[in-house]
Amino acid sequence: MQAAQAPAQPEFKGSKQEQELAAEAFNVTVASGRFFGEDAAISVALSALAEFYAGRDESKSVEEWTSELDRVLGASDHVFLREERESGVFFVTTRRGIPPVLEVPEDTKHSLASRFETPKPIPADRPARRAPQKRAAPQYDDVFEPARAEPVFADEDFDVASIVEQALAEMDAAATQEQDEIVEAEAVSDLSEVSDDEIRVALLQQLATDFSVAKFGDEWMAEDKVPRLSRGDSRRIRDYVAERGEPVTDVAIVQEVLGIRPNAQEYDLHRFAVNFRLSRESREFEFVGLQSNSLWSTTDLSLLAPSKRRPAEIGQDYRVLLVDSDDEAEAGDEGVIEHVLTFYEHANGVLPYDSNVRAVLGGPVLPDQRAAVLRIESPQNHESFYVELRFPTGNRGGYLFGFEEFFKEHLVPGAFLSLERGEEPGVYLIEYLPVSGQDRKILTLDEKKHRFKFETATFYCAPDEDMLLTENRFPKLEGATPLDDRSRRRPEDVLAATFERIGELDEQDGQRRYMAMLDELFCVANIERPMPASLIRQIASSADHPAFTVDPEADDVIYYEPPASE
Amino acid sequence: MKRVQLSEQHITYLLTILRSSDRPKTTAELIEALRSQ
């Protein structure tokens, strides 16, 4: 059995009488807390002590005892702690005879609960909300350097850390923008003031993300009402595409594979089902159609022969198109694309997917659509062939490829051509202006010697004389070596090389300066890579490239002063 | 073009239309349905 420990007997201050009074008051106080822990605070009201003493010794009144005890106990502050509370004065001590240690509030500042409950402060350097910008002249600043997302491992300055930082910064910017966009959305109940385009965007934002809704192209259905394709159906569709050896339309699949007649009541439903369900089987099937023509291919079907230059490289070359991708379309009234073929396009069998072409062909039907297949017909030559439209991605421009044989057979760099929609969906007509045969010495690339040279060619298409690379106009191109890939990727390097190839050299006091016309630069720079005239003008007038200047009196005259070290 | 957000009633109405239809609806048809609601 454990005996209760006797309380300590501290020494008190003051006279002997005062010490005895304090010791007695201490004992009385401790007695009221005899079951407390040694360090637990035991408090007693001064008024209660005074009443206790007044009841025992009536020679003094309660007020006198109050005053006496307050003075005596207050003097022994090493034993008693005096507290003034709302209900009066209290003396606090412990069984050990020392004042209690005041309770230290628990630090909950970093507790899990407080972290969850306390909102994160708004950062001082919060990025400002992006204000809608009016479109200005195309800016090509970001195309002067190779794409960061496509590191060239041979480069000595390849830096993983900077690429990671860049990616993180882009992710942050995207998240901030997304957050701002969510905030900016205005809830509406009355649609009379809202345009169709605004509702269309709202539907894409709100309804297309609903799992119970099936959407394909411009059509919507309740997902559970869309018939499913069995494994057998998928296999038969795959076999059908392989057997045809070309992409097939949704109509062909519905009629030929699923055996549903066009006049059947559920025909539209099954056509939608084929499109929607196949779009979910991206491992096996790929949508390669356009808005007017749902076309399906399999992932292992290769339709076009590989080009000389890799598709990724061509896309990288056409990165310059990304900057003006929002420009107003300039296609003709009847949806005809008129174009003058450049050397680069002729050599690679490509055409740019710029705003003019987009106005005629349209954009991707699916958000993640990579490519579309178009059938090109040439009524003049009774030829038909497939080309592929590669849609722009993050850092690659869009382009059409597959024209290589047709261009080589019928056209020369500088030829006029037109492309327009045919009568059938997915079919486009290519035409050029036929003329009687011309024999001209025009620029070609000797691939064995890796040099440009002039060769006599006979052609039957009308050229734009300003874009024709003839020996008479550009004799210095004879024997020129194509630029290496690194220089070719940098438009300003291509422009500098173009000046040195065709510019008129003016040398004064040891300082060299080349002069050239914009149309000449445009024509020759495009033997290396796509270089829109607006890009050349942008480089020439940019303060970032002081070596190039535009003649203040003649817009189309551009100068280039090579750095002194060259 | 400003960004708008359709109300819950709008979305519910559209879902009802889609569930009661046996053929796909075009975006134009959905917009027309919202306007004539």
Interface residues (C-beta under 8 A of the other chain):
Chain A: E181 E184 A185 E186 A187 V188 S189 L191 S192 V194 S195 D196 D197 E198 I199 R200 V201 A202 L203 Q205 Q206 L207 D210 S212 V213 F216 D218 E219 W220 M221 A222 K225 E266 D268 L269 F272
Chain B: M1 K2 R3 V4 Q5 L6 S7 Q9 H10 I11 L14 L15 L18 R19 S21 D22 R23 P24 K25 T26 T27 A28 L30 I31 L34 R35
